[in-house]
């Protein structure tokens, strides 16, 4: 942290950082046991981890929301969403440790985090996973659509920090049930992009080892991570298009989610644009518009949450309009 930021951090903020802080070493590929065939990919993905922790630590250190928002907004636009995601985890952990005040995450999200609302929900999922808590009770209190992103964040956390269990051994999380497990797999697919160092061949090989029923959700997560986080070039994207095969609509839906997330936060970049052109055969703005259109008159069906109906509508759209040739 810069000295001027340290000067204004209260004793309480410093104490919270000492108690709950996470060393940057924890997001290094060496520490996590990740492998990257390309140095550029490793540097990019490790940088994202560092930015996430910067947001997380900012949430611990700042005891007033305005300075916290200022620090997060000072992060380069391309990476800012990861800082907000980290802050969401920090705020949620503070809510957990202070039963007399459990409104930090919700209040900050509603007042200052709306443009990053997707990442705020994902970061909340990190906190739940950190404490091995069930998500079902919380889902009932959250938005029926975006609340599911908390489970996605839960899945990413477990894949990122416990990949030998959840990716190598394909363990099904015991604390989750029914559709929660599917959304967990979407987050797990996102984590694969990091664990495998954005190596398309390694990602595809890992997914092929999973039961067929889980692969669509995993590919959806891969699409989101690839388009939002980056770490690969156009040649790799062309390979990803082919590797997804019959799961291409799910991959494209994940890419579209990334485009919408960045559009809402006003941080669309050239990489997301390229991914959308290659995978979705559309611009990033057009891909994001598809996610918006799929929300019209949306309701649950056959017992499935509205979130899944949203995803299915988007996938059906891409299923009619993209090919591998």
DRENDO-1510 file (C-alpha; in Angstrom, 1 decimal, always signed):
<recs>
REC; n; res; u; v; w
REC; 1; UNK; +0.0; +0.0; +0.0 .
REC; 2; UNK; +1.3; +3.5; -0.8 .
REC; 3; UNK; +2.4; +5.6; +2.1 .
REC; 4; UNK; -0.3; +8.2; +1.7 .
REC; 5; UNK; -2.9; +5.5; +1.9 .
REC; 6; UNK; -1.2; +4.0; +5.0 .
REC; 7; UNK; -1.2; +7.4; +6.7 .
REC; 8; UNK; -5.0; +7.7; +6.6 .
REC; 9; UNK; -5.8; +4.0; +7.6 .
REC; 10; UNK; -7.1; +3.9; +11.1 .
REC; 11; UNK; -5.7; +1.7; +13.8 .
REC; 12; UNK; -8.9; -0.4; +13.4 .
REC; 13; UNK; -8.2; -0.8; +9.7 .
REC; 14; UNK; -4.6; -1.8; +10.4 .
REC; 15; UNK; -5.7; -4.4; +12.9 .
REC; 16; UNK; -8.2; -5.9; +10.6 .
REC; 17; UNK; -5.5; -6.1; +7.9 .
REC; 18; UNK; -3.2; -7.9; +10.3 .
REC; 19; UNK; -5.9; -10.3; +11.4 .
REC; 20; UNK; -7.5; -11.1; +8.0 .
REC; 21; UNK; -4.8; -10.2; +5.5 .
REC; 22; UNK; -3.7; -12.6; +2.8 .
REC; 23; UNK; -0.1; -12.6; +1.5 .
REC; 24; UNK; +0.3; -11.9; -2.3 .
REC; 25; UNK; +2.3; -15.2; -2.4 .
REC; 26; UNK; -1.0; -17.0; -2.1 .
REC; 27; UNK; -2.0; -16.0; -5.6 .
REC; 28; UNK; +1.3; -16.9; -7.3 .
REC; 29; UNK; +1.3; -19.9; -9.6 .
REC; 30; UNK; +4.2; -21.5; -7.7 .
REC; 31; UNK; +2.2; -21.4; -4.5 .
REC; 32; UNK; -1.0; -22.6; -6.0 .
REC; 33; UNK; +0.6; -25.3; -8.1 .
REC; 34; UNK; -0.8; -23.9; -11.4 .
REC; 35; UNK; +1.0; -24.4; -14.7 .
REC; 36; UNK; +1.2; -22.0; -17.6 .
REC; 37; UNK; +2.7; -22.8; -21.0 .
REC; 38; UNK; +2.9; -19.1; -21.8 .
REC; 39; UNK; +4.7; -16.6; -19.6 .
REC; 40; UNK; +2.4; -13.8; -20.7 .
REC; 41; UNK; -0.6; -15.8; -19.5 .
REC; 42; UNK; +1.0; -16.4; -16.1 .
REC; 43; UNK; +1.9; -12.8; -15.6 .
REC; 44; UNK; -1.7; -11.7; -16.6 .
REC; 45; UNK; -3.4; -14.2; -14.3 .
REC; 46; UNK; -1.1; -13.5; -11.4 .
REC; 47; UNK; -1.6; -9.8; -11.8 .
REC; 48; UNK; -5.4; -10.3; -11.5 .
REC; 49; UNK; -4.8; -12.2; -8.2 .
REC; 50; UNK; -2.8; -9.3; -6.9 .
REC; 51; UNK; -5.4; -6.7; -7.9 .
REC; 52; UNK; -8.1; -8.9; -6.2 .
REC; 53; UNK; -6.1; -8.8; -3.0 .
REC; 54; UNK; -5.6; -5.1; -3.3 .
REC; 55; UNK; -9.4; -4.6; -3.3 .
REC; 56; UNK; -9.8; -7.1; -0.5 .
REC; 57; UNK; -7.2; -5.4; +1.7 .
REC; 58; UNK; -8.7; -2.0; +0.9 .
REC; 59; UNK; -12.0; -3.2; +2.3 .
REC; 60; UNK; -10.3; -4.3; +5.5 .
REC; 61; UNK; -8.3; -1.1; +5.9 .
REC; 62; UNK; -11.0; +1.5; +5.1 .
REC; 63; UNK; -13.7; +2.0; +7.7 .
REC; 64; UNK; -15.6; +4.5; +5.6 .
REC; 65; UNK; -17.2; +3.7; +2.2 .
REC; 66; UNK; -16.2; +6.8; +0.3 .
REC; 67; UNK; -12.4; +6.3; +0.7 .
REC; 68; UNK; -12.8; +2.6; -0.1 .
REC; 69; UNK; -14.7; +3.4; -3.3 .
REC; 70; UNK; -12.0; +6.0; -4.2 .
REC; 71; UNK; -9.2; +3.4; -3.8 .
REC; 72; UNK; -11.1; +0.8; -5.9 .
REC; 73; UNK; -11.9; +3.3; -8.7 .
REC; 74; UNK; -8.2; +4.3; -8.9 .
REC; 75; UNK; -7.4; +0.9; -10.2 .
REC; 76; UNK; -6.9; +0.7; -14.0 .
REC; 77; UNK; -10.3; +0.3; -15.6 .
REC; 78; UNK; -9.3; -3.0; -17.3 .
REC; 79; UNK; -8.6; -4.6; -13.8 .
REC; 80; UNK; -11.0; -2.6; -11.7 .
REC; 81; UNK; -13.7; -5.3; -11.5 .
REC; 82; UNK; -11.3; -7.6; -9.8 .
REC; 83; UNK; -10.6; -5.0; -7.1 .
REC; 84; UNK; -14.3; -4.6; -6.5 .
REC; 85; UNK; -14.6; -8.4; -6.3 .
REC; 86; UNK; -11.9; -8.6; -3.7 .
REC; 87; UNK; -13.5; -5.7; -1.7 .
REC; 88; UNK; -16.8; -7.6; -1.8 .
REC; 89; UNK; -15.1; -10.6; -0.1 .
REC; 90; UNK; -13.5; -8.3; +2.5 .
REC; 91; UNK; -16.8; -6.6; +3.3 .
REC; 92; UNK; -18.6; -9.9; +3.6 .
REC; 93; UNK; -15.9; -11.3; +5.9 .
REC; 94; UNK; -16.2; -8.2; +8.1 .
REC; 95; UNK; -20.0; -8.7; +8.2 .
REC; 96; UNK; -19.4; -12.3; +9.4 .
REC; 97; UNK; -17.0; -11.2; +12.2 .
REC; 98; UNK; -19.2; -8.4; +13.5 .
REC; 99; UNK; -22.7; -9.7; +14.3 .
REC; 100; UNK; -23.6; -6.2; +15.6 .
REC; 101; UNK; -23.1; -4.9; +12.0 .
REC; 102; UNK; -23.8; -7.1; +9.1 .
REC; 103; UNK; -24.8; -4.7; +6.4 .
REC; 104; UNK; -21.4; -3.6; +4.9 .
REC; 105; UNK; -21.6; -5.8; +1.8 .
REC; 106; UNK; -25.2; -4.9; +1.0 .
REC; 107; UNK; -24.9; -1.2; +1.7 .
REC; 108; UNK; -21.7; -0.7; -0.3 .
REC; 109; UNK; -23.1; -2.7; -3.2 .
REC; 110; UNK; -26.3; -0.7; -3.3 .
REC; 111; UNK; -24.6; +2.7; -2.8 .
REC; 112; UNK; -21.3; +2.5; -4.6 .
REC; 113; UNK; -20.9; -0.9; -6.2 .
REC; 114; UNK; -23.8; -1.0; -8.6 .
REC; 115; UNK; -21.7; -0.7; -11.8 .
REC; 116; UNK; -19.8; -3.8; -10.5 .
REC; 117; UNK; -22.8; -5.6; -9.1 .
REC; 118; UNK; -21.9; -8.9; -10.8 .
REC; 119; UNK; -18.4; -8.9; -9.3 .
REC; 120; UNK; -19.8; -7.9; -5.9 .
REC; 121; UNK; -22.0; -11.0; -5.8 .
REC; 122; UNK; -19.1; -13.2; -7.0 .
REC; 123; UNK; -16.9; -11.8; -4.2 .
REC; 124; UNK; -19.6; -12.6; -1.6 .
REC; 125; UNK; -19.4; -16.2; -2.8 .
REC; 126; UNK; -15.6; -16.2; -2.0 .
REC; 127; UNK; -16.4; -15.3; +1.6 .
REC; 128; UNK; -18.9; -18.1; +2.0 .
REC; 129; UNK; -16.5; -20.6; +0.6 .
REC; 130; UNK; -13.8; -19.2; +2.9 .
REC; 131; UNK; -15.8; -20.2; +5.9 .
REC; 132; UNK; -17.3; -23.4; +4.4 .
REC; 133; UNK; -20.9; -22.0; +4.8 .
REC; 134; UNK; -24.0; -23.2; +3.0 .
REC; 135; UNK; -25.4; -20.8; +0.4 .
REC; 136; UNK; -29.1; -21.9; +0.5 .
REC; 137; UNK; -30.1; -19.6; +3.5 .
REC; 138; UNK; -28.3; -16.6; +1.9 .
REC; 139; UNK; -29.9; -17.2; -1.6 .
REC; 140; UNK; -33.3; -16.6; -0.1 .
REC; 141; UNK; -32.3; -13.1; +0.9 .
REC; 142; UNK; -30.6; -12.1; -2.4 .
REC; 143; UNK; -31.9; -11.0; -5.8 .
REC; 144; UNK; -33.5; -14.1; -7.4 .
REC; 145; UNK; -31.4; -13.5; -10.6 .
REC; 146; UNK; -28.0; -12.1; -9.6 .
REC; 147; UNK; -27.9; -14.0; -6.3 .
REC; 148; UNK; -26.8; -17.1; -8.1 .
REC; 149; UNK; -23.5; -15.4; -8.9 .
REC; 150; UNK; -22.6; -16.0; -5.3 .
REC; 151; UNK; -22.6; -19.7; -5.9 .
REC; 152; UNK; -20.5; -19.1; -9.0 .
REC; 153; UNK; -18.0; -17.2; -6.8 .
REC; 154; UNK; -18.1; -20.1; -4.3 .
REC; 155; UNK; -17.2; -22.5; -7.1 .
REC; 156; UNK; -14.3; -20.4; -8.4 .
REC; 157; UNK; -12.8; -20.1; -4.9 .
REC; 158; UNK; -12.9; -23.9; -4.4 .
REC; 159; UNK; -11.4; -24.5; -7.8 .
REC; 160; UNK; -8.7; -21.9; -7.3 .
REC; 161; UNK; -7.6; -22.8; -3.8 .
REC; 162; UNK; -8.6; -26.5; -3.7 .
REC; 163; UNK; -8.2; -27.6; -7.3 .
REC; 164; UNK; -6.8; -31.1; -6.5 .
REC; 165; UNK; -10.1; -31.9; -4.8 .
REC; 166; UNK; -12.6; -30.2; -7.2 .
REC; 167; UNK; -10.8; -30.4; -10.6 .
REC; 168; UNK; -8.5; -33.4; -10.4 .
REC; 169; UNK; -10.8; -35.6; -8.2 .
REC; 170; UNK; -14.0; -33.9; -9.5 .
REC; 171; UNK; -15.5; -33.9; -6.0 .
REC; 172; UNK; -19.1; -32.7; -5.7 .
REC; 173; UNK; -19.5; -30.1; -3.0 .
REC; 174; UNK; -21.5; -31.6; -0.1 .
REC; 175; UNK; -22.8; -28.3; +1.2 .
REC; 176; UNK; -24.6; -27.5; -2.1 .
REC; 177; UNK; -27.7; -29.1; -3.5 .
REC; 178; UNK; -29.6; -29.4; -6.7 .
REC; 179; UNK; -29.1; -26.4; -9.0 .
REC; 180; UNK; -26.5; -24.9; -6.7 .
REC; 181; UNK; -24.1; -27.6; -7.8 .
REC; 182; UNK; -24.6; -26.6; -11.4 .
REC; 183; UNK; -23.8; -23.0; -10.7 .
REC; 184; UNK; -20.8; -24.2; -8.6 .
REC; 185; UNK; -19.6; -25.9; -11.8 .
REC; 186; UNK; -19.8; -22.6; -13.7 .
REC; 187; UNK; -17.5; -21.0; -11.2 .
REC; 188; UNK; -15.3; -24.1; -11.2 .
REC; 189; UNK; -15.0; -23.8; -15.0 .
REC; 190; UNK; -13.8; -20.2; -14.5 .
REC; 191; UNK; -11.2; -21.3; -12.1 .
REC; 192; UNK; -9.9; -23.9; -14.6 .
REC; 193; UNK; -8.8; -21.0; -16.8 .
REC; 194; UNK; -6.5; -19.9; -14.0 .
REC; 195; UNK; -5.4; -23.4; -12.8 .
REC; 196; UNK; -4.5; -24.4; -16.4 .
REC; 197; UNK; -2.8; -21.1; -17.1 .
REC; 198; UNK; -5.1; -20.2; -20.0 .
REC; 199; UNK; -3.9; -23.2; -21.9 .
REC; 200; UNK; -6.8; -24.2; -24.2 .
REC; 201; UNK; -5.5; -27.8; -24.6 .
REC; 202; UNK; -5.1; -28.3; -20.9 .
REC; 203; UNK; -8.5; -26.8; -20.2 .
REC; 204; UNK; -10.3; -28.9; -22.7 .
REC; 205; UNK; -8.5; -32.1; -21.5 .
REC; 206; UNK; -9.6; -31.4; -17.9 .
REC; 207; UNK; -13.2; -30.9; -18.9 .
REC; 208; UNK; -13.3; -34.1; -21.0 .
REC; 209; UNK; -12.5; -36.1; -17.8 .
REC; 210; UNK; -15.7; -34.8; -16.1 .
REC; 211; UNK; -19.0; -36.6; -16.5 .
REC; 212; UNK; -20.9; -35.4; -19.6 .
REC; 213; UNK; -23.7; -33.8; -17.5 .
REC; 214; UNK; -21.2; -31.4; -15.9 .
REC; 215; UNK; -19.4; -30.2; -19.1 .
REC; 216; UNK; -21.8; -27.6; -20.3 .
REC; 217; UNK; -21.6; -25.6; -17.1 .
REC; 218; UNK; -17.8; -25.9; -17.0 .
REC; 219; UNK; -17.5; -24.6; -20.6 .
REC; 220; UNK; -19.8; -21.7; -19.7 .
REC; 221; UNK; -17.4; -20.7; -16.9 .
REC; 222; UNK; -14.4; -21.1; -19.2 .
REC; 223; UNK; -16.0; -18.7; -21.7 .
REC; 224; UNK; -16.6; -16.1; -19.0 .
REC; 225; UNK; -13.0; -16.3; -17.6 .
REC; 226; UNK; -11.5; -16.2; -21.1 .
REC; 227; UNK; -13.4; -13.1; -22.2 .
REC; 228; UNK; -13.2; -11.3; -18.9 .
REC; 229; UNK; -9.7; -12.2; -17.5 .
REC; 230; UNK; -7.8; -12.8; -20.8 .
REC; 231; UNK; -4.4; -14.4; -21.0 .
REC; 232; UNK; -4.5; -15.8; -24.5 .
REC; 233; UNK; -4.2; -14.6; -28.1 .
REC; 234; UNK; -6.4; -15.0; -31.2 .
REC; 235; UNK; -4.9; -18.4; -32.3 .
REC; 236; UNK; -5.8; -19.8; -28.9 .
REC; 237; UNK; -9.3; -18.5; -29.2 .
REC; 238; UNK; -9.7; -20.2; -32.5 .
REC; 239; UNK; -8.6; -23.5; -30.8 .
REC; 240; UNK; -11.0; -22.9; -28.0 .
REC; 241; UNK; -13.8; -22.5; -30.5 .
REC; 242; UNK; -13.1; -25.9; -31.9 .
REC; 243; UNK; -12.4; -27.6; -28.5 .
REC; 244; UNK; -15.8; -26.6; -27.1 .
REC; 245; UNK; -17.5; -28.6; -29.9 .
REC; 246; UNK; -21.1; -29.3; -29.0 .
REC; 247; UNK; -20.7; -27.1; -25.9 .
REC; 248; UNK; -20.1; -24.0; -28.0 .
REC; 249; UNK; -23.4; -22.4; -27.1 .
REC; 250; UNK; -22.5; -22.7; -23.4 .
REC; 251; UNK; -19.0; -21.2; -24.1 .
REC; 252; UNK; -20.6; -18.3; -26.0 .
REC; 253; UNK; -23.1; -17.7; -23.2 .
REC; 254; UNK; -20.2; -17.3; -20.8 .
REC; 255; UNK; -18.4; -15.0; -23.2 .
REC; 256; UNK; -21.6; -12.9; -23.5 .
REC; 257; UNK; -21.8; -12.7; -19.7 .
REC; 258; UNK; -18.3; -11.3; -19.6 .
REC; 259; UNK; -19.2; -8.7; -22.2 .
REC; 260; UNK; -22.2; -7.6; -20.2 .
REC; 261; UNK; -20.3; -7.5; -17.0 .
REC; 262; UNK; -17.6; -5.2; -18.6 .
REC; 263; UNK; -20.2; -3.1; -20.4 .
REC; 264; UNK; -22.1; -2.4; -17.2 .
REC; 265; UNK; -18.8; -1.3; -15.5 .
REC; 266; UNK; -17.8; +0.8; -18.6 .
REC; 267; UNK; -14.5; -1.2; -18.9 .
REC; 268; UNK; -14.9; -3.1; -22.2 .
REC; 269; UNK; -11.5; -3.8; -23.6 .
REC; 270; UNK; -10.0; -5.0; -26.9 .
REC; 271; UNK; -9.5; -8.6; -25.6 .
REC; 272; UNK; -13.2; -9.0; -24.7 .
REC; 273; UNK; -14.1; -7.5; -28.1 .
REC; 274; UNK; -11.8; -10.1; -29.9 .
REC; 275; UNK; -13.2; -13.0; -27.9 .
REC; 276; UNK; -16.8; -12.0; -28.7 .
REC; 277; UNK; -15.9; -11.7; -32.4 .
REC; 278; UNK; -14.2; -15.1; -32.5 .
REC; 279; UNK; -16.5; -17.1; -30.2 .
REC; 280; UNK; -19.9; -15.3; -30.6 .
REC; 281; UNK; -19.4; -14.0; -34.1 .
REC; 282; UNK; -20.6; -10.6; -32.8 .
REC; 283; UNK; -19.2; -7.5; -31.2 .
REC; 284; UNK; -19.0; -7.2; -27.5 .
REC; 285; UNK; -21.9; -4.7; -27.4 .
REC; 286; UNK; -24.0; -7.1; -29.6 .
REC; 287; UNK; -23.2; -10.0; -27.3 .
REC; 288; UNK; -24.1; -8.0; -24.2 .
REC; 289; UNK; -27.3; -6.9; -25.9 .
REC; 290; UNK; -28.3; -10.6; -26.3 .
REC; 291; UNK; -28.1; -11.0; -22.5 .
REC; 292; UNK; -30.3; -8.0; -22.0 .
REC; 293; UNK; -32.9; -9.2; -24.5 .
REC; 294; UNK; -33.0; -12.6; -22.8 .
REC; 295; UNK; -34.2; -10.9; -19.6 .
REC; 296; UNK; -37.5; -9.8; -21.1 .
REC; 297; UNK; -40.6; -11.5; -19.6 .
REC; 298; UNK; -38.2; -13.9; -17.8 .
REC; 299; UNK; -39.7; -16.4; -15.3 .
REC; 300; UNK; -38.9; -19.8; -13.8 .
REC; 301; UNK; -40.0; -22.9; -15.7 .
REC; 302; UNK; -40.1; -26.6; -14.8 .
REC; 303; UNK; -38.7; -25.8; -11.4 .
REC; 304; UNK; -35.6; -24.1; -12.7 .
REC; 305; UNK; -34.6; -20.7; -11.3 .
REC; 306; UNK; -34.9; -17.6; -13.5 .
REC; 307; UNK; -31.1; -17.5; -13.7 .
REC; 308; UNK; -31.0; -20.8; -15.5 .
REC; 309; UNK; -33.8; -19.8; -17.8 .
REC; 310; UNK; -31.8; -16.7; -18.6 .
REC; 311; UNK; -28.7; -18.8; -19.5 .
REC; 312; UNK; -30.8; -21.1; -21.6 .
REC; 313; UNK; -32.3; -18.3; -23.6 .
REC; 314; UNK; -28.8; -16.9; -24.3 .
REC; 315; UNK; -27.5; -20.3; -25.3 .
REC; 316; UNK; -30.4; -21.0; -27.6 .
REC; 317; UNK; -29.7; -17.7; -29.3 .
REC; 318; UNK; -26.1; -18.6; -29.9 .
REC; 319; UNK; -27.0; -22.2; -30.8 .
REC; 320; UNK; -28.8; -20.8; -33.8 .
REC; 321; UNK; -26.1; -18.5; -35.0 .
REC; 322; UNK; -22.5; -19.7; -34.5 .
REC; 323; UNK; -20.5; -22.5; -35.9 .
REC; 324; UNK; -16.8; -23.7; -35.7 .
REC; 325; UNK; -16.2; -22.8; -39.4 .
</recs>
